[in-house]
Amino acid sequence: MAKTPGSRQAQSANGTAPAATLAHQVLGMRLKSLRLARRLSLRDLAEATGTSASFISQLERGLTGASTASLNQMASALGVSVAMLFAESTAQSHGVLRRSERPSLPPSDGCRKMLLSRPPLSDMEVYVGEFDIGGSTGPEQYTHGDAHEMLIVLRGVVEVSLGEARHILEEGDSVEYTTSTPHRTENVGSGRAEVMWVIAPPTSVRAELDQYTAWKPLAAR
């Protein structure tokens, strides 16, 4: 009897799938997870990579592999490295990040922004911002993508500007908005302020995340 395509055809004599098929399955699961996190349809990803929706669908189901060129194009379109396409996410891994090891951007406008979320976490971005007195996210409001964002005040008093609206938030307060809404955060209290941003799905591409460097403790807290 002729063998049918798919996983049954790929099984070995002892009933287990060969390594190539397992690699295809890992790639497929990661690819689908990243695509959905970025709210891309099969057609969207296909157009961005010069392939077809049916090819992407086969990849996500683990029915085929992809050339190096195609993998590079998909990784670029999804804003990740090629290695991340093959990284198995597992609930058993516990990514402890010490405060002194937080990746950080250089201080700007009295604010130091630090990245907390790291691979294999790919469905959201989490940042912490530490503000000197009068520090802010910049002189102007800004936008990034069209995702859901939550800001939580961990310490101090900040003013969050959302378009024309202004909100004074104290420790424990939070506010939600879309990242397409022009927004800005400023420390309006009498001491240092600290906030956390949670963004889902992610709006940053790999090149932006790579700008974060090893965090150095501030002189005073």
Secondary structure by P-SEA (a helix, b strand, c coil): ccccccccccccccccccaaaaaaaaaaaaaaaaaaaacccaaaaaaaccccaaaaaaaaaccccccaaaaaaaaaaaccccccccbbbbccccccccccccccccccccbbbbbccccccccbbbbbbbbccccccccccccccbbbbbbbbcccbbbbbcccbbbbbccccbbbbbcccccccccccccbbbbbbbbccccccccccccccbbbbcccc
